[in-house]
Amino acid sequence: MNSKKIETRPNIVLIMTDQQRADTISQLGCPWMITPNLDRLVKEGVSFTNCFVTSPVCVSSRASVFLGAYPHTTNVYTNFEVWQPNWVQWLAESGYHCVNIGKMHINPYDAQGGFHQRFFVENKDRPLFLEDHERAIYDEWDKALKAKGLEKPSRYTRVRDNRDAFMQNLGCFTWEIDSNMHPDNFVGDTALWWLQDRKAESPFFLQIGFPGPHPPYDPTSDFLELYKDVEFPHRAPLKTELALQPSMHAQLRESMVKFNIDSVAWRTKLSDDDIQRLQRYYSANVSMIDHKVGQILSCLDTRGYLDNTLIIFCSDHADALGEHGHIQKWTMYDCVTRVPLVFWAPDKIKKNHKCDDLVQLMDLAPTILNFAGIKTPENWEALALNKMLNDGVWDDADPEKTLRQYVYAELGRDHIQSGAEYVIMRRDKHWKYVIYPGSEEGELYNLTEDPRELKNLWSEPSLREQRKDAAIEILSWSSLGNFRGHRPPPKKPQAPMTI
C-alpha cells in the first residue's frame, strides 16, 4: 500500500509589479486601459480597491510584505536598508518549493531570502558599476544581454546617443533592442520556461517580480501603438495646488530635476501633453505585463496546475506620473500609495467581488500562510484577508465592521527625499493626515470633498484641533517601534551620478 500523503495545499503564484497604479486595470473602472488578462483575474476573483502600501518606496514596502510589519518595526525606511524575507523560509520548511523569478529587491540583491531558487532581475536602469567591476552585481537579465552581445539601454546609453531627446522625453522611450530582451518580457519568459520544465510534485510558491512599469517608461512599439489614440483623464497640476504643498515637496521636485533618476529627466513646468505622453508610455508597459500574465495563466493551465493554484496580483507602490507636480514615488498621495491587489483561486474564494475596505499590502502575507496551513506569528502587524476572500466581509456578526479603521505609511530621508527626516501618513475613508515630525508643516485632505487631494487643509484654522488630535495619535502609533528595536532612519548615502 502506498502511504504517501496526498498534497492538497494550493500552489501559490505571487505576481508583483513595480510602481503600478491602482487605476491601471480596465475592469476596475479604468476603461482607457487595455488589460484583458488582469480583467479576467478581477472578474473571476476578489479585488481590494483600497489597498495601501506601508511605504512609498520599493525596498521598505517589500520588507513589510515579507516581514509582516510596518517600517517602524522592520527598521526598513528607505531603499538602502539591508533586509531579507522571513516567511518564504517557513513555506520552504513546510514542503513548498520556493522560487523567485524577477525582482524581489532583497538587499543585498543576490541574497537567497529563503528561496530554493532565485533568478533575480533588478531595476531596469541600474548601472553595472564598470568602474568598480569587482563589486558589480550582474543579474540574470545582465547575463542574457551579455550572452547575446547586446548593450542594455539606460540613461547612459540614451544620453550618449541623443542628449537633447533624453532631456525632453520625461523618461519615455520606445524599446531599442530585441523585444524578447525587454526586462518584463525576459522575466515573463523565464517564468514560462520554469513552469514548462518543472517535474516535481510538491506544491510551489512562485514569486514573479516584473521590473515594470517602473521607469524608464519603455514599451515595445507594438504595445505603444495600442494607446496612440487614447485620451487619459489626467491633467497637469495647477499653481494653486502647488502653492499649498509643504516645502518638502518643492525640494523633492528639485531633486527629481537634478538627478535624472531612472532615465527620467524631470521638469517643474508640465503641460497636459506631457501628462498624456507619460500615461501613454506607462500604460503600454502595463499592457506588456498583462500580456505575459495571460501567457503564464495559459501555461499553468496546460501543465495542469491552474485548478489548484492561488494567484495574487499586486504592486509594491505606485507612480505619481506628473500628478501634484511629481514623478515616481516618495510622497503620500493616493496615486503613489494605493495599489492593485487581486486574488484568484478557482472554487476557493468568491468570484467577481470588489472589496472597498481599507487594507494594507502586507496583509497578503498572513493570507498566504493561512492558505499554506502555517500559523501566523502573533506579533505581526499584518492581518489576514482570508475571511473577506470567502464571505466578502470581515465580521459576519457585523457586516459594517472593517478589518482596519486606518492605514498607515512611513518614509525616511534618502538622497532623493531630502526635505524631511521622517514622514508618516494616516488615512481613513474620509481624511488623510501626513505629518513631518519636528516640523510645523503637514498635509490634511478631506477625501470626501477632495478625492484627488488638490487642496491641502493643514493650515485651515477650523481644523486645528482635529489636526492636533490626529497628530498625537499618529505619533503614539509610530512610537510603538521603540519597543521593537526602532532606530532613526539611516544617514544620507552618496548621491547618484548626475547627467
ZAKEVEX-82747 format. One record per residue: x, z, y of N, C-alpha, C in turn. Coordinates in steps of 0.2 Angstrom, whole numbers, plus 5000, padded with zeros to 4 digits. Example, Ala and Ser with C-alpha at 12.3 -4.5 7.8 and 13.67 -1.06 7.14 Angstrom:
% ZAKEVEX-82747
506650394972506250394978506650394984
506450354989506850364995506450395000
END
This chain:
% ZAKEVEX-82747
500450004994500050005000500450005006
500349965011500649965017500350015022
500850065023500550115028500750105035
501050045037501250035043500650045048
500850085054500250095059500150035062
499450015063499249955067499249975074
499649935078499649955085499049925089
498749965093498149945096498249945104
498749975106498849985113498949915116
498749905122498749835125499449815128
499649755128500249735131500049745139
500549755143500449765150500949715154
500649675158500949625162500849645169
501349675173501349695180501649635184
501249595187501549545192501549575199
502149575202502149605209502549545213
502149525218502549485223502849525228
503149495233503549525238503249505245
502949545248502749535255502049495255
501649505251501049465251500449505254
500149475259499549505262498949505258
498449555260497849565256497349505257
497449465263497049415265497349345262
497549345256497849285253497549265247
496949285245496549265239495949245241
495749175239495149145241494549185239
494549215233493949245230493849315234
494349335237494249405241494049395248
493749335250493449325257493949285261
494349245258494849205262494849135260
494249095262494149035260494748975262
495148995266495648955268496248945263
496248995258496748995253496548955247
497048935244497048895238497348935232
496948975228497149015223496749025217
496648965214496148965208496349015203
496949035201497149075196497049145198
497249165204497049235206496349245207
495949195209495249195209494949215202
495249185197495049195190495149275189
495649305190495849375189495349415193
495149395199494649435203493949425200
493749365198493049365195492949395188
493549405185493449425178493749495178
493949525183494249595183494049635189
494449685191494249735196494749735202
494549725208494949715214494849775218
495449805220495449855225495549825232
495049825236495149795243495349835248
495449895247495849945252496349975249
496849935246497449965243498049965248
498350025249498850035254499550055251
500050035254500750045251500950115254
501450145251501650215254502250205259
502450135260502950125264502950045266
503050025272503049955274503749925273
504149945268504749905266504849905258
505149865256505149845249505449905244
506049935245506349975241505950045241
505750065247505350135247504650125244
504350065245503650055242503750055234
504250015232504350005225504550075221
504950115225505150185222504550225221
504050225226503450265225503050235219
502950175218502650145212502950165206
503650165205503950185199504150255198
504050295203504150365203503550405204
502950375206502350415206502250465212
502650445217502650495223502750465230
502550495235502750475242503450475244
503650435249504350445251504650505252
504250555255504550625257504650665250
504450635245504550665238505150635234
505050565235505650525231506250525235
506250545242506850535246507050465247
506650415246506750345247506350325253
506650315259506350305265506450235268
506950195265507150135268507450085262
507650025264507849985259508549995257
508850055259509550065257509750125252
509150155250509250205246509350195238
509750235235509850225228509250255224
509050215219508450245215508450205209
508050235204507950205198507250225195
506850185192506150205189506250265184
505650295183505650345178505150325172
504550305174504050295168504150235164
504650185166504750125162505050155155
505550205156505850235150505350265146
504850295149504350335145503950285140
503850225143503550165140503950145134
504650135135505050115130505150165124
505150235126505150285121504550285117
503950265120503350265116503250205111
503750155112503650095107503550035111
503450035117503449975121504049935122
504049875121504649835123504649815130
505149845134505049835142505549785145
505249745148505649685151505549675158
506049665162505949645169506249575170
505749535173506049465175505849455182
506349445186506249435193506449495197
506149505203506349555207506049625206
506449675205506249745205506449785211
507049765214507349795219507549875218
507749885211508149945210508749945214
509049995215509650005219510150055215
510650025212510949955213510549905209
510649845212510149795209510249785201
510849795198510849775191510849835187
510549895189510449955185509949935180
509949965174509449955169508749975170
508750035173508050055175507550075170
507850085164507350105158507150045154
507249985157507049925153507549905147
507249875142507649855137508049785139
507749745143508049685145507849675153
508349655156508249635163508549565165
508149525168508349455170508149465178
508649495181508449515188508549455193
508149445198508249405203508049435210
508449435215508349475221508149435227
508249455233508049415239508249345239
507849305241507949235242508549215246
508649255252509149235257509749285257
509849315251510349365250511049325250
511549345254512149305254512549335247
513049295245513449305239514049345241
514149365247514749405250515349375247
515449315248516049275245516749305248
516649335254517249365257517449425254
517049455249517149515245516949505238
517249455235517049425229517049475223
517449525223517449575218516849625218
516549625224515949665224515249625224
515349565223514749525224514249535217
513649535219513149535213512749475212
512949435207512649375205512049385200
511449365203510849375198510749315194
510149315190510049255186509949195189
509649195195509549135199510249105202
510649155204511349135207511649095201
511649125195512049095189511749025188
511049015188510748955186510948895191
510948915198511148875203511848845202
512348895200513048885199513048835193
512748845188512748805182512548735184
512048725188511848655190512248625196
512748665198513148635204512748635210
512248675211511848675217512048735222
511948715228512048765233511448805235
511348865235510748905237510648895244
510048875246509848865253509748935256
510048945262510049015265510049005273
510049055276510149055284510849025285
511349035281512049005282512048925281
511748905276511748835275511248795280
510748825282510248795287510548795294
510848845296511248845302511748795302
512148795297512648745297512448675297
511848655294511548585293511248565300
510848615303510448595309510348665313
510748685317510648745320510048745325
509948695328509348685333508748695329
508648665323508048665320507948735317
508548765315508448835312508148885317
508448875324508248925329507448915331
507148855329506548835331505948845326
506248855319505748855314505448915312
505548975315505249035313505249055306
505849035303505849045295505548995291
505248945293504848895289505248835288
505348825281505748765279505448735273
505448675272505248645266505848645261
505748665255506248675250506648615249
507348625249507848575250508048545243
508048585238508448555232507948555226
508148555220507748545214507148595214
506548565213505948615214505948665208
506248655202506248705197506748755199
507148745204507648795206507348835212
506748825214506448875219506348935216
506548995219506549055216505949075212
505349065215504749085212504549035206
504748975206504748935200505148955195
505748975197506348995192506049065189
505849105192505549175189504949155185
504549115187503949105183504149065177
504549015177504848985171505249025166
505549075169505949115165505449165161
504949185164504449225161504049185155
503949125157503649075152504149065146
504749055147505249055142505249115137
505249175140505249235137504649245132
504049235135503449235131503449185125
503649125127503649075121504149095116
504649125117505149135112505049205108
504649245111504549315108504349315101
504649355097504449355090504149425088
504349475092504249545090503449565090
503249615086502549635085502349695089
502849725092502749785096502449765103
502049815106501749795112502249785117
502149755123502649745128502449765135
502849785139502749795146503249745149
502949695153503249645156503149645163
503649665167503649665175503949595177
503449555180503649495183503749505191
504249495194504349505201504549445205
504049415207504149355211504449365218
504949335220505349345226504849325232
504449285232503949265237503349295237
502949295243503049245248503549275254
503949325252504449345257504849295260
505049295266505349245269506049235267
506349175267506149115271505449095268
505049065272504449035270504648965268
504648955262505048895259504648855254
504048835255503748805249503948735248
503848715241504048645240503548595244
503648535245503248485249502548475246
502548475239501848465236501348525238
501548585238501148635240501048645247
501548625251501448625258500848575260
500848525257500448465258499648495257
499548545253498948565252498648595258
499048625263498748655268498848615275
498948555274499148515281498548515285
497948515283497348515287496948585288
497248635285496948695285496948735292
496448755294496348795301496348875299
496848905301496848985299496549025305
496249075303495849115308496349155313
496949155312497449205315497649175322
497749215327498049185333498549235336
498949205341499449235344499249305348
499649355348499449415352499449405359
498949445362498949445370499349495373
499549485379499949535383499649595384
498949605384498649665385498749705379
498749675373498849715367499549745367
500049705368500749725368500949775373
500549775378500749825383500549895381
500049905376499849965374500249995368
500649955365501049975360501650025362
501850065357502450115358503050075359
503550105362504150075364504550055358
504450085352504750075346504649995344
504049975346503849905344504249855348
504349865354504749825358505449815355
505749875354506449875351506449845344
505949845340505949815334505949735335
505549715340505549645341506249615343
506549655347507249645349507649635343
507649675339508049675333507849615329
507249595328507049535325507349475328
507349475334507649415338508449415337
508749475337509449475337509749455330
509449475325509749475318509549415314
509049385315508849325311508749345304
508449395302508449425296508049375291
508249365285507949315280507849245283
508249225287508149155290507649145295
507349205297506849205302507149205309
507249155313507449155320506849175324
506749235326506149265329506149255337
505549245340505549245347504949285349
504949315355504449355358503849325361
503949255363503349225366503149175360
502549185358502249155352501649115354
501549055352500949015353500449015347
499848995348499348985342499648935337
500048885340500348835335500848875331
501248915334501748955330501448995324
500849025326500549065321500249025315
499948965317499648915312500248895307
500848875310501348855306501648905301
501648965303501849025299501349035293
500749035295500249035290500248985285
500348925287500348865283500948865278
501548885280502048885275502048945271
501849005273501749065269501149055264
500649025266500049015261500248965256
500648915257500948875252501348905247
501748955250502148995245501749035240
501149065243500749105239500349055234
500248995235499948945231500448925225
501048925227501548915222501548965216
501549025219501549085214500849085210
500349075213499649065210499749015204
500048955205500148905200500448935194
501048975195501449005190501049055186
500649095190500149145187499749105182
499449055184499049015179499348995173
500048975174500448955168500549015163
500649065166500849125162500149145158
499549145162498949165158498849115152
499049045153498948995148499449015142
500049035144500549045139500349105135
500049165138499849215135499249205130
498849155132498349135128498549095122
498949055123499249015117499649055112
499949105114500349145110499949205107
499249205108498849255105498849325108
499149325114499249395117498649415122
498349365125497849375130497349425129
497049415123496449465122496649535122
497249555121497449625121498049635126
497949605132498349615137498049635144
498349685147498149715153498549675159
498249645163498649605169498549645175
499049655179498949685185499349645190
498949625196499249585201499249625207
499849625211499949665217500549645221
500649675226501249655230501549725233
502149725235502549785237502349805244
502149755248501949765255501749705258
501549695264501349635266501749605272
501449565277501849525282501449515288
501649535294501349535300501149455302
501649415300501549345302501349325309
501649365313501549355320501049395323
500649425319500149475322500449535326
500149555331500449605335501149595338
501349525338502049505340502549515335
502449535329502949555324502949505318
503549505315503649465309503849515303
503649495297503849535292503549605292
503949655291503649725290503849775295
503949835293504249895297503749925302
503049905302502549935306502049955301
501549995304501050025300500349995301
500349935304499749895304499449875297
498749865297498449845290498749785288
498949735292499149675290499849685286
500149735287500849755283500749805278
500249845278500249905273499649895268
499249845269498649835265498849775260
498749785254499049735249498449715244
498549665240498049645235498249695229
497749715225497849755219497249735214
497449695209496849665204497049685197
496549715194496649725186496249685182
496549655177496149615172496349635165
495749645161495849655154495249645151
495249595146494649575143494249635139
493649645140493249695137493549765137
493949775142494249845143494049875150
493849835155493649855161493149815164
492849835169492249795172492449725174
491949685175492149615177491849605184
492149565188491949545195491749605199
492149655199491949715203492449725208
492249735214492649745220492549815222
493049855222493049925224493349935231
493049965236493249965243493550035244
493550085239493850145240494550145242
494850195246495550195248495950215242
496450175240496950195235497650175238
498050205234498750185236499050145230
499550105232499850055227500150095221
500450155223500750195217500250215212
499650215214499150235209499050195203
499350135203499450095197499850125191
500350165193500750195188500450245183
500050295185499650335180499150295177
498850245180498350205177498750165171
499350135172499650105166499850155161
500050215163500250265157499650285153
499050285157498450305153498250255148
498350185150498250135145498650135139
499350165140499850165135499750225131
499350275133499250335129499750385131
500050385137500550435139500350475145
500450545144500150585149500550585155
500150585161500450585167500750645169
501250655172501550715175501050755180
501050815179500550855183500750855191
501450845192501650855199501650785202
501450735199501350665203500850665208
501050635214500550625219500150555218
500350515214499950455212499350475207
498750445208498150465205497950405201
497650415195497450365190496850335192
496750265191496150225193495750205187
495850235181495550215175494750225175
494550275178493850295179493550235183
493850215188493550165193493550095190
494050085185494050025182493450015177
493250065174492750065169492050075172
491950125176491250145179491150115186
491750095189491650075196491650135201
491550195199491650255203492050305201
492350345205492750395203492450455200
491850475202491450535200490750515199
490550515192489850495190489350545193
489550605194489050655197488950645204
489450615208489350605215489650535216
489250475216489550415216489850395223
489650435228489850435235490550465236
490750505231491450535232491950485230
492550495234493050445233493650475230
494150435228494750465225495150495230
495250465236495650485242495250485248
495350535252495050535259495450495264
496150505262496650475267497150435263
497450385266498050355263498650365268
499250375266499750385270500350335269
500750325274501350285273501950315277
502550305275503150335279503650285279
504050295284504650245285505250285289
505850275287506450295290506750245294
507250265298507650225303508150185298
508150115300508650075297508950025302
509349975300509649935305509149885309
508549875306508049835310507549885314
507349935310506849985313507350035316
507550025322508050075325507650115331
507050105332506750135338506450205336
506450225330506150295328506550315322
506650385322506950415316506550415310
505850425311505350445306504750425308
504350385304503650365306503150385300
502550415302502050425297501450395299
501050365294500450345296499950375291
499350395294498750415290498150375292
497850355287497250315288496650335284
496050335287495450345283495050275284
494350275282494050215283493850205290
493950255295493750245302494250245307
494750285305495350305310496050295307
496450275311497150265309497550305315
498050345312498550385316499250365314
499650345319500350335317500750385322
501150435319501550475323502250465322
502650485328503350475328503650545329
503750585324503950655326504550655330
504550705335505050705340504850665347
504350625346504150585352503450595354
503350585360502650595363502250525362
502550475360502150415359501850415352
501350375351501050365344500550305345
500150305339499650245339499050285336
498450255339497750285336497350225337
496950205332496550155332495850175329
495350155332494650155330494450095325
494550105319494450045314493750015314
493250065315492650035315492449985321
492750005327492649965333493149915334
493749925331494349885332494749875325
494449835321494749825314495449795314
495549755319496149715320496749755323
496549815325497049865328497349835335
496949815339497249775345497249825351
496849885351496849925356497149995354
497750015356498050075355497750135359
497350185356497050235360497350295360
498050295359498450355359498350395365
498350365371498350395377497650405380
497150395376496450405378496350475379
496150505385496050575386495550605382
494950565381494450595377494550605370
495150575367495350585360495950635359
496150665365496750705364496650765359
496150795359496050855354496050825347
495650775346495650735339496350715337
496750685342497350665340497850725338
497750775342498150835341498050865334
497350875332497250905325497450855320
497450795321497650745316498450755315
498750755321499550765320499750825317
499350885318499550945314499450935307
498950905305498850895298499350845295
499550795298499950745296500650775295
500850815300501550855299501550905294
500950935293500950985287500950945280
500650895280500650855274501450825272
501750805277502450775276502950835275
502750895277503250955276503250975269
502750955265502750975258503350945255
503650895258504350875255504850925255
504850975259505351025260505351065253
504851065250504851095243505051055237
505150995239505350945233506050915235
506450945239507050915240507150865245
506650875250506650825256507350835260
507550775262508150765266507950715272
508350715277508250675283508350605280
508050555284508250485282508950465283
509250415280509950405280510250385286
510850385287511150365293511150285294
511150265300511150195301511750155297
511550105293512050065290512350015294
512849985292513149925296512649875297
512649845303512149795305512349735301
511749695300511949625296512249575301
512549525298512849475302512349435307
512549425313512049385317512349315317
511849275320512049195320511949175327
END
